[in-house]
Amino acid sequence: MTDETAPYKVDQETAEAEFDRFIDANEIDADERDMDAEDLQFFRKQKRKLLRALQDGSLTIDESGCPEYTPQLAESASPGPLKFRPRSGASLMASDAKKPNHLAAKTYAMMADMTQREPKVFARLVGRDIKICEAIFGFLMD
């Protein structure tokens, strides 16, 4: 029998506690009782992504509940750690200059505002790295 937690820096219980702290600090509605089947499936999928990143140490939650993700893939042209701050009116307004059907551009503009980075940082992320950033964004936009 192999130890499935061996490659992780953080155990499952600690990762769950950190995720809960992130949820609470950002006043995210995570009450699964209020979710329909589709929303519940999506919520759990996004949560699993963040839990794995918390466990492997690529995602941390600071003392005020802000998530900081460090891209892991060489193909991502890593910009270094990306600290997500809570959304603000400016975050939402960042997407106003984008065309209505350019949803990725709107999303990356808002993510850029929330991390104080350029949108091209997110355009250069690939695979797991962009998926985790999008999951963080999704939770913060709740």
N, C-alpha and C positions, 0 to 999 in steps of 0.2 A: 504494500500500500504506500502510495506517495503522498507527501504533504503538499496539498494544493495551495497553501499559503506561502510556501517557500520563496517564490520569486517576488513576493510582496514585501514592501518596507513597512506597511501599516496593516494591522489585522482587520478583519471584517467588522468587528464590533466597534473599533475606533473609527473606521471609515463611516459607518452608519451614524455614529454620534456626530462626526464632523458634518456630514450631509444634513442632519437634523438641525445643527447649529446654523448652517448656511440658510436653510429654509426659514427658520425662526427669525434670524437677524434681518432677512430681507422681506419678511412678511408675505411669504409665498404660500398660496393656498394649496396645500398638499393633502387635503382630506380626501382619501380614496373613496369614502362613502358617497361623496357628491359627484363622482365621475361616472360617466356612462362607460360601457365596455370598451369602446374605441379609445376614449381619452385615457382610461386606466391602462390599457395596453401601451399606449404611447408614453405615458408618464413613467411607467415601470422600465421601459426600454431606455429612456433618457437617464433615469436614475441609475440604472446599471452602468451606463457609460461613465458617469461621474464617480460612482463607487469604485470602479476599477482604476480610474485615474487617481483617486485618493489613495487607494491601496498601493499603487506602484510609485507614489510620491511625485508624480508629474503635476498633480493638482493639490493645492493647499488652500486652506481657508484662514484668512488673517483674523486678528483679535476682534475686528469689527464686523466680521462675516463676509468680507469681500473675497471672492475666489481669485486665485492666481494660478494660471496654467502655463507650464513650460512645454512648448512643442517638442516632440521626441523624434520625429522623422527627419532624416537628412534632406529628403526631397522637399521639405516644407520651407527651406531657406529660413531657418529659425530666426525670429527677431528677438529671441530671449523671452523671459517671462512676460506674460500678458495678464495684468491685474485688471479685473473687471470691477468697476464701481457701479453703484446702483444707477438705474436709468434716471434721467432728468428730462425736463422739457426740451433741453438742448439736444438730448439723445434722439428724441422723437423728431425734432425739427431738422436734424441732420439728413433725414431721408427726403425732405421736401423738395430739394433740388433735383432729385432723380425722377426719371420718367415713370409714369404709373405702372407700366408692365415690366419694369426692371427690378424685380423683387430681390434678387441677390444683391444688386448694387445698393438698394435701400437698407437691406439687412446689414451689409458690411459697413455702410456709412454709420449706422447706429452703433454697431460693435466698435467701430473706430472711436466714436465719441466716448463710449463707455470705458475704453482702455487708454484713451489719450494717444492713439496711434493713427497712422494713415490707413485708409481702407485697403490699399494694396497689400498690407501685411496679411490680411485675411484671404485675399485673392491668391496669395502664394502658398497658403497652407494646403496640405493634401491629407487624404485618408483620415485616420483616427484624429489627427490634430484639428482639422476643421470640424469634424463631427463633435468633438468635445467642446470646442468653442461655441458652436451652434447650440449645443445642449445647455451650456451655461447661459447663453443669451436667451434661450427660450424660457428658462426658469426665471430669469430676471425681468422678462417682459410680462410675466404673469400679472 
